Amino acid sequence: MTIRVDGKTAEALNRLAEATAHDPAWHLTRAVEAYLADQFEAYEDIRHAVAEADAGDFATDEEVENAFASFGRPLGTQ
């Protein structure tokens, strides 16, 4: 696999590799793994929310008002 990055990113990656006991490929692998984990988590959250919406599982008006009130402001105030 090949990855292209701009000069600034390549320079930062090389500095990081020099400062650690790991080569650039090791750091790129960790970065891709973290990115994929984050993306799959976001996808699952969205999939779950869509399933709840499809099932009609919405917050009541009172639940929404209480949520806003928990932030110190009633709903509809600036």
Distance bins in CASP14 RR format, pairs under 12 A and 6 or more apart:
PFRMAT RR
TARGET T0000
AUTHOR 0000-0000-0000
RMODE 2
METHOD distances of the structure
MODEL  1
1 25 0 0 0 0 1 0 0 0 0 0 0
1 28 0 0 0 0 1 0 0 0 0 0 0
1 29 0 0 0 0 1 0 0 0 0 0 0
1 32 0 0 0 0 1 0 0 0 0 0 0
2 25 0 0 0 0 0 1 0 0 0 0 0
2 28 0 0 0 0 0 1 0 0 0 0 0
3 9 0 0 0 0 1 0 0 0 0 0 0
3 10 0 0 0 0 1 0 0 0 0 0 0
3 13 0 0 0 0 1 0 0 0 0 0 0
3 24 0 0 0 0 1 0 0 0 0 0 0
3 25 0 0 0 0 1 0 0 0 0 0 0
3 27 0 0 0 0 0 1 0 0 0 0 0
3 28 1 0 0 1 0 0 0 0 0 0 0
3 29 0 0 0 0 0 1 0 0 0 0 0
3 31 0 0 0 0 1 0 0 0 0 0 0
3 32 0 0 0 0 1 0 0 0 0 0 0
3 35 0 0 0 0 0 1 0 0 0 0 0
4 10 0 0 0 0 1 0 0 0 0 0 0
4 28 0 0 0 0 0 1 0 0 0 0 0
5 11 0 0 0 0 1 0 0 0 0 0 0
5 12 0 0 0 0 1 0 0 0 0 0 0
5 13 1 0 0 1 0 0 0 0 0 0 0
5 14 0 0 0 0 0 1 0 0 0 0 0
5 24 0 0 0 0 1 0 0 0 0 0 0
5 27 0 0 0 0 0 1 0 0 0 0 0
5 28 0 0 0 0 1 0 0 0 0 0 0
5 31 0 0 0 0 0 1 0 0 0 0 0
6 12 0 0 0 0 1 0 0 0 0 0 0
6 13 0 0 0 0 0 1 0 0 0 0 0
7 13 0 0 0 0 1 0 0 0 0 0 0
7 14 0 0 0 0 1 0 0 0 0 0 0
7 15 0 0 0 0 0 1 0 0 0 0 0
8 14 0 0 0 0 0 1 0 0 0 0 0
8 15 0 0 0 0 0 1 0 0 0 0 0
9 15 0 0 0 0 0 1 0 0 0 0 0
9 16 0 0 0 0 0 1 0 0 0 0 0
9 24 0 0 0 0 0 1 0 0 0 0 0
9 27 0 0 0 0 0 1 0 0 0 0 0
9 28 0 0 0 0 0 1 0 0 0 0 0
9 31 0 0 0 0 0 1 0 0 0 0 0
10 16 0 0 0 0 0 1 0 0 0 0 0
10 17 0 0 0 0 0 1 0 0 0 0 0
10 24 0 0 0 0 1 0 0 0 0 0 0
10 27 0 0 0 0 0 1 0 0 0 0 0
10 28 0 0 0 0 0 1 0 0 0 0 0
11 17 0 0 0 0 0 1 0 0 0 0 0
11 18 0 0 0 0 0 1 0 0 0 0 0
11 24 0 0 0 0 0 1 0 0 0 0 0
12 18 0 0 0 0 0 1 0 0 0 0 0
12 19 0 0 0 0 0 1 0 0 0 0 0
12 24 0 0 0 0 0 1 0 0 0 0 0
12 27 0 0 0 0 1 0 0 0 0 0 0
12 28 0 0 0 0 0 1 0 0 0 0 0
12 31 0 0 0 0 0 1 0 0 0 0 0
13 19 0 0 0 0 0 1 0 0 0 0 0
13 20 0 0 0 0 0 1 0 0 0 0 0
13 22 0 0 0 0 0 1 0 0 0 0 0
13 23 0 0 0 0 1 0 0 0 0 0 0
13 24 1 0 1 0 0 0 0 0 0 0 0
13 25 0 0 0 0 1 0 0 0 0 0 0
13 26 0 0 0 0 0 1 0 0 0 0 0
13 27 1 0 0 1 0 0 0 0 0 0 0
13 28 1 0 0 1 0 0 0 0 0 0 0
13 29 0 0 0 0 0 1 0 0 0 0 0
13 30 0 0 0 0 0 1 0 0 0 0 0
13 31 0 0 0 0 1 0 0 0 0 0 0
14 20 0 0 0 0 0 1 0 0 0 0 0
14 22 0 0 0 0 0 1 0 0 0 0 0
14 23 0 0 0 0 1 0 0 0 0 0 0
14 24 1 0 0 1 0 0 0 0 0 0 0
14 25 0 0 0 0 0 1 0 0 0 0 0
14 27 0 0 0 0 1 0 0 0 0 0 0
14 28 0 0 0 0 0 1 0 0 0 0 0
15 24 0 0 0 0 0 1 0 0 0 0 0
15 27 0 0 0 0 0 1 0 0 0 0 0
16 22 0 0 0 0 1 0 0 0 0 0 0
16 23 0 0 0 0 0 1 0 0 0 0 0
16 24 1 0 0 1 0 0 0 0 0 0 0
16 25 0 0 0 0 0 1 0 0 0 0 0
16 26 0 0 0 0 1 0 0 0 0 0 0
16 27 1 0 1 0 0 0 0 0 0 0 0
16 28 0 0 0 0 0 1 0 0 0 0 0
16 30 0 0 0 0 0 1 0 0 0 0 0
16 31 0 0 0 0 0 1 0 0 0 0 0
17 23 1 0 1 0 0 0 0 0 0 0 0
17 24 1 0 1 0 0 0 0 0 0 0 0
17 25 0 0 0 0 1 0 0 0 0 0 0
17 26 1 0 0 1 0 0 0 0 0 0 0
17 27 1 0 0 1 0 0 0 0 0 0 0
17 28 0 0 0 0 1 0 0 0 0 0 0
17 30 0 0 0 0 0 1 0 0 0 0 0
18 24 0 0 0 0 1 0 0 0 0 0 0
18 27 0 0 0 0 0 1 0 0 0 0 0
19 27 0 0 0 0 0 1 0 0 0 0 0
20 26 0 0 0 0 1 0 0 0 0 0 0
20 27 1 0 0 1 0 0 0 0 0 0 0
20 30 0 0 0 0 0 1 0 0 0 0 0
21 27 0 0 0 0 0 1 0 0 0 0 0
22 28 0 0 0 0 0 1 0 0 0 0 0
22 29 0 0 0 0 1 0 0 0 0 0 0
22 30 0 0 0 0 1 0 0 0 0 0 0
22 31 0 0 0 0 0 1 0 0 0 0 0
23 29 0 0 0 0 1 0 0 0 0 0 0
23 30 0 0 0 0 0 1 0 0 0 0 0
24 30 0 0 0 0 0 1 0 0 0 0 0
24 31 0 0 0 0 0 1 0 0 0 0 0
25 31 0 0 0 0 0 1 0 0 0 0 0
25 32 0 0 0 0 0 1 0 0 0 0 0
26 32 0 0 0 0 0 1 0 0 0 0 0
26 33 0 0 0 0 0 1 0 0 0 0 0
27 33 0 0 0 0 0 1 0 0 0 0 0
27 34 0 0 0 0 0 1 0 0 0 0 0
28 34 0 0 0 0 0 1 0 0 0 0 0
28 35 0 0 0 0 0 1 0 0 0 0 0
29 35 0 0 0 0 0 1 0 0 0 0 0
29 36 0 0 0 0 0 1 0 0 0 0 0
30 36 0 0 0 0 0 1 0 0 0 0 0
30 37 0 0 0 0 0 1 0 0 0 0 0
31 37 0 0 0 0 0 1 0 0 0 0 0
31 38 0 0 0 0 0 1 0 0 0 0 0
32 38 0 0 0 0 0 1 0 0 0 0 0
32 39 0 0 0 0 0 1 0 0 0 0 0
33 39 0 0 0 0 0 1 0 0 0 0 0
33 40 0 0 0 0 0 1 0 0 0 0 0
34 40 0 0 0 0 0 1 0 0 0 0 0
34 41 0 0 0 0 0 1 0 0 0 0 0
35 41 0 0 0 0 0 1 0 0 0 0 0
35 42 0 0 0 0 0 1 0 0 0 0 0
36 42 0 0 0 0 0 1 0 0 0 0 0
36 43 0 0 0 0 0 1 0 0 0 0 0
37 43 0 0 0 0 0 1 0 0 0 0 0
37 44 0 0 0 0 0 1 0 0 0 0 0
38 44 0 0 0 0 0 1 0 0 0 0 0
38 45 0 0 0 0 0 1 0 0 0 0 0
39 45 0 0 0 0 0 1 0 0 0 0 0
39 46 0 0 0 0 0 1 0 0 0 0 0
40 46 0 0 0 0 0 1 0 0 0 0 0
40 47 0 0 0 0 0 1 0 0 0 0 0
41 47 0 0 0 0 0 1 0 0 0 0 0
41 48 0 0 0 0 0 1 0 0 0 0 0
42 48 0 0 0 0 0 1 0 0 0 0 0
42 49 0 0 0 0 0 1 0 0 0 0 0
43 49 0 0 0 0 0 1 0 0 0 0 0
43 50 0 0 0 0 0 1 0 0 0 0 0
44 50 0 0 0 0 0 1 0 0 0 0 0
44 51 0 0 0 0 0 1 0 0 0 0 0
45 51 0 0 0 0 0 1 0 0 0 0 0
45 52 0 0 0 0 0 1 0 0 0 0 0
46 52 0 0 0 0 0 1 0 0 0 0 0
46 53 0 0 0 0 0 1 0 0 0 0 0
47 53 0 0 0 0 0 1 0 0 0 0 0
47 54 0 0 0 0 0 1 0 0 0 0 0
48 54 0 0 0 0 0 1 0 0 0 0 0
48 55 0 0 0 0 0 1 0 0 0 0 0
48 57 0 0 0 0 0 1 0 0 0 0 0
49 55 0 0 0 0 0 1 0 0 0 0 0
49 56 0 0 0 0 0 1 0 0 0 0 0
49 57 0 0 0 0 1 0 0 0 0 0 0
49 58 0 0 0 0 0 1 0 0 0 0 0
49 59 0 0 0 0 0 1 0 0 0 0 0
50 56 0 0 0 0 0 1 0 0 0 0 0
50 57 0 0 0 0 0 1 0 0 0 0 0
51 57 0 0 0 0 1 0 0 0 0 0 0
52 58 1 0 0 1 0 0 0 0 0 0 0
52 59 0 0 0 0 0 1 0 0 0 0 0
53 59 0 0 0 0 0 1 0 0 0 0 0
57 63 0 0 0 0 0 1 0 0 0 0 0
58 64 0 0 0 0 1 0 0 0 0 0 0
59 65 0 0 0 0 1 0 0 0 0 0 0
59 66 0 0 0 0 1 0 0 0 0 0 0
59 67 1 0 0 1 0 0 0 0 0 0 0
59 68 0 0 0 0 0 1 0 0 0 0 0
59 75 0 0 0 0 0 1 0 0 0 0 0
60 66 0 0 0 0 1 0 0 0 0 0 0
60 67 0 0 0 0 0 1 0 0 0 0 0
61 67 0 0 0 0 0 1 0 0 0 0 0
61 68 0 0 0 0 0 1 0 0 0 0 0
61 75 0 0 0 0 1 0 0 0 0 0 0
62 68 0 0 0 0 0 1 0 0 0 0 0
62 69 0 0 0 0 0 1 0 0 0 0 0
62 75 0 0 0 0 0 1 0 0 0 0 0
63 69 0 0 0 0 0 1 0 0 0 0 0
63 70 0 0 0 0 0 1 0 0 0 0 0
63 75 0 0 0 0 0 1 0 0 0 0 0
64 70 0 0 0 0 0 1 0 0 0 0 0
64 71 0 0 0 0 0 1 0 0 0 0 0
64 74 0 0 0 0 0 1 0 0 0 0 0
64 75 1 0 0 1 0 0 0 0 0 0 0
64 76 0 0 0 0 0 1 0 0 0 0 0
65 71 0 0 0 0 0 1 0 0 0 0 0
65 72 0 0 0 0 0 1 0 0 0 0 0
65 73 0 0 0 0 0 1 0 0 0 0 0
65 74 1 0 0 1 0 0 0 0 0 0 0
65 75 1 0 1 0 0 0 0 0 0 0 0
65 76 0 0 0 0 1 0 0 0 0 0 0
65 77 0 0 0 0 0 1 0 0 0 0 0
66 72 0 0 0 0 0 1 0 0 0 0 0
66 74 0 0 0 0 0 1 0 0 0 0 0
66 75 0 0 0 0 1 0 0 0 0 0 0
67 73 0 0 0 0 0 1 0 0 0 0 0
67 74 0 0 0 0 0 1 0 0 0 0 0
67 75 0 0 0 0 1 0 0 0 0 0 0
68 74 1 0 0 1 0 0 0 0 0 0 0
68 75 1 0 1 0 0 0 0 0 0 0 0
68 76 1 0 0 1 0 0 0 0 0 0 0
68 77 0 0 0 0 1 0 0 0 0 0 0
69 75 1 0 0 1 0 0 0 0 0 0 0
69 76 0 0 0 0 0 1 0 0 0 0 0
69 77 0 0 0 0 0 1 0 0 0 0 0
71 77 0 0 0 0 0 1 0 0 0 0 0
END
